[in-house]
Amino acid sequence: MAEQPAYAPSKQQLRNRLRRIEGQVRGVARMVDEERYCIDVLTQISAIQRALDRVALQLVSDHTRECVIGASGKQQVERTDELLTAIDRLVSRR
């Protein structure tokens, strides 16, 4: 049997957040369809980005606690490097 992901205990909370974000994205699409004021659309996009950042932070936290700290020796170093690379991708929005 495959090992559960580190976020398994918070899976429902993550799914709920992602569903809310999905609704926000649909709302922004409606705003564009309705030709709403640009600043209002940008404000909603900013809220979506913050919400996604919170999901990402939860995943980083879960991964750090379960997969990095719980690893042994060389694997701990490898997983730390892997995590740092993933964090770099998150914060380097190019």
Secondary structure, 3 states (H helix, E strand, C coil): CCCCCCCHHHHHHHHHHHHHHHHHHHHHHHHHHCCCCHHHHHHHHHHHHHHHHHHHHHHHHHHHHHHHCCCCHHHHHHHHHHHHHHHHHHHCCC
